[in-house]
């Protein structure tokens, strides 16, 4: 049995490694959009559920021609193949969709989502096959352990998955996405070889026996029910166990979507913040599963379901912004109670439903995974756009209180002690709900703010005058600053002809968009979050008039994906990626592959303006190299406020112009816009400050000359833990192979 623990630890590690990297590859190929991310995660879960259900069905009919663990070895081998096959299939799908030339987002979602489903479900089904197949091997070789074999394998799998939330981040930093996938594939191949090897001798060499063949449906029900009947006073209700499994999966994944919005203001948007949520989730799930393994013979108190409802509400209390609590402690107190109980209850319910039967365990686990599939879709696309995080959390907690207070559901006979316990639970639930309703959340810090919610994010606009701010999921995105005006005016003024049109990627407060429209040219803006452009009027009084202009066009989409689908050609493309520069997914707006796409959409002598707010020397060098590798002509200017850099890039020489020449090329409305917020009084003076701060691109690479160009496969800005905490020389030798 120890071998199986090792196998499932490594298998869980590889599964999370693949999930994290496949999601990033899908974002690069099909767009950083919430529907696409939800599709990838949903298809991953759908494949797991399908595989679990299918292997359970097969286990019932398997008559054992050779050791069952060899089927498990075959499944692991196929999972290893997926590490190589999935990136290839996704790239193929991207090329096919590009050939369709569809500009409709809806049609694109249909085709891209369908392709992701066809790509992921078969391979993820192989992952879902593993637990029932291993249970079949246990049943034929270790009969005494068979009844609780699911919880044993689940425990190992969760522990490995927890390791998969951290170690791959370091591997990606060193090797990149594709080489890290290769490491995962090698581990799966070793798993397959090891599983096959242990079938050559010892208990696992025994041939499995036919399972559940000829068993009547009534006998199948009793197989799981007799375990439940051990609980004193409990009436077997095995079908309701499936409802509880679906509900726990639904609630767990629905809450994960809510948690990302709730904890982002405290943890940030970097990949390590998401890893902290997922890692702690899996760690506490492991602790809960281990707790169940130690106490599985004890009767279950049905009041645990009421405690689960209280645990769901924990973040509403620990995220009070007036409390001076460290972010990681908030995370531990906020999600720890629920994930601990979920880790206890999930294997318990599967063990009790299955009674050690691989076929029944496959069905039960598939039902749980189905809940995991539906939960985030309901939370992200239905609940959160309509309700705040507070009300969604309460809505998810209430069913568990109902289960705890409804004796007929759990099958507990009603006695004096049980009635008193439920009465106490009812009082506690009412008090907790009332306290949660009146508790403070992050938004309470901005009483005069405007708040909008959609399936992508919660957007907050607040402040007065020049102190107005924009926040997305609690992260400050931009401020009112002349820097954002210069992002449009500078590249337009450097053109060697009158501009015909322009494109802005990332709308923000709309300042750059407003500046480009002041040139009187057709202007297109693309933003990922639907609610962000709707806040335009909060920051600029003339927003409504500008949005009605026939020159104005605002599109909700991923900027990179839009460029790949559109047939438009632009004179100027200006990019202002949302901060921080290390945000998850931000590398896709700085990468060499992205610039290759931009070159196809720039008119001859067109100019790209790329804003870089700062960063460590490695990051600056990586972005600079990506631009200089992509464009033969690159100029770099420090900003009007003295921080950050404007990169201007073109396929042909960018003219040398003085401040007066640049100002003379501007329409009067554009000059007025440029100096609206100063700091200088005229457009010429404004340009003079920026021109005086020009630096050579080579100077931004001088402190990290070996830094690789930022690429989709090597997102240097997002993965920086080793670079930050290892000594520089050791880092260079490890990553850049310095001699």
Secondary structure, DSSP 8 states (H G I E B T S, - for coil): -HHHHHHHHHHHHHHHHHHHHHHHHHHHHH-S-HHHHHHHHHHHHHHHHHHHHHHHHHHHH---SS-THHHHHHHHHHHHHHHHHHHHHHHHHHHHHHHHT---HHHHHHHHHHHHHHHHHHHHHHHHHHHHHHHHHHHHH-GGGGGGHHHHHHHHHHHHHHHHTTHHHHHHHHH-HHHHHHHHHHHHHHHHHHHHHHTSSSGGGS-----STT--HHHHHHHHHHHHTTSTTB---HHHHHHHHHHHHHHHHHHHHHHHHHHHHHH-SSHHHHHHHHHHHHHHHHHHHHHHHHHTTS---TTHHHHHHHHHTHHHHHT-TTS---HHHHHHHHHHHHHHHHHHHHHHHHHHHHTT-HHHHHHHHHHHHHHHHHHHHHIIIIIHHHS-HHHHHHHHHHHHHHHHH-HHHHTB---HHHHHHHHHHHHHHHHHHHHHHTS--GGGG-TT-EEEE-SS-EEEEE-SGGG-EEEETTEEEEE--HHHHHHHHHHHHHSSS---EEEEE--TTSHHHHHHHTTTSEEEEEES-HHHHHTHHHH-TTHHHHHHSTTEEEEES-HHHHHHH----EEEEEE---S-TT-TTGGGGTSHHHHHHHHHHEEEEEEEEEEE----HHHHHHHHHHHHHH-SEEEEEE-TTSSSEEEEEESS------HHHHHHTS-HHHHHHHTTT-SSSSHHHHHHHHHTTEE-GGGGTGGGTT-----SS--TTT--HHHHHS-HHHHIIIII---
